[in-house]
């Protein structure tokens, strides 16, 4: 029985002297992780904006190419996007109507909304 009590005393002495992280150390780590998370969020926001800009430019180039191909086939510029997205002459020049661009006179493609 005495041996059992002695081992319990040893256990509590070890636990009192055990090393670990203090509350202050844990708070510092949490603050550092929060700062890193904020930096990542802002960095991703910039990447997203550049991606949107590049997508708009690619959509405009595709629309301009389709307009020029239509002109080469028919000798006139299309009046609407439907002339480019429907099967005219067996060739569909655009899969879908460009959402962020408008078709002007003489085949001029201009950006609208976010693609200005």
N, C-alpha and C positions, 0 to 999 in steps of 0.2 A: 504494500500500500504506500509506504514511504517513497519507494522508487517511482511509483506512478505520480505522486504529487511533485516530486522533484523534476520529472520530465515535463510536467505542465508548466512549472516555473521556468524551465529552460525555454520552452516554446514562447511564452509571453515576453521573455527578455529578448529573444531573437526578433520577434515581431516589432518590438519597440525600437530596436536598433536597425531595422531593415531600411534599406534605401529605396526611394521611389521618387516620383515626380510631385512637386508641390503644386498647389493651385495656381500660383503665379506663373510657373513654368508652362502649365497647360494653357493658361489664358494667352500667354505670349505666342505659343504655337498656333492657337486658334486665330489670333489677330493676323499673324503672318499668312496663314492659309486664306483668310478673308481678303487680304490685300492681293494675293496672287490670283484669286478668283476674279476680283474686280478687273485686274489687268487683262486677264484672258477674255472676259466679256467684252471689253472695249476693243480688243484686237480682233475678235470674231466679227464684231459689228462692221469694222472697216473692210474685212474680207467679203462680207455679204454685200456691201455697197458696191465694191469693185466688181463682184460677180454679176450683180444686176446691170451695171453699166456695160459690161462685156456682152451680156446676153442681149441687151438692146442693140448694141452695135452689130452683132451677128445677125439678129433678126432684120435689121435695116439692110445689110448687105445682101441677104437672101432675097428680100423683097425687091431690091433694085435689080438684082440679077434676073429674077422672074419677069419683071417689067421689060427689061431689055430683050429677053428671049421672046416674049410675046410680040414686041415690036419687030423683031427680026422675022418672026413667022407671018405676021399679019400686015405689017407696014403701017400700023397705027398703035397708039398707046392705049392700054385698057382704061375704061371709064370707072370700073368698080373692081373690087377684089374678087368678086364672084367670077369674073372672066379668067382669073388666074387659078382659082381653086376648083373650077369645074373641068370636066373632060372636054376641052375644045380641041378638036383635031386629034384626039386620041392621046394627048399629053396633058397631064395635070402638072402645072408649073409650081404650085404651092400646095402643101398638104392642108394647111389651115389658114384662115385669115389672120394676118398679123394684128395682135391685140393692141400694141402700143404705137402703131404707125398709121398714118392716113395717106391716101393716094390722091395726089393733086393733079392739076392740069399738066399735060405733056409728060406723064409718068413720073412726076416728082414725088418721092417718098419722104415724108416728114414725120418726125417723132412727136408723140403726144403723151400726156400723163407723165410717167417717170422717165420716159426716153426722149428728153428734149436736147 
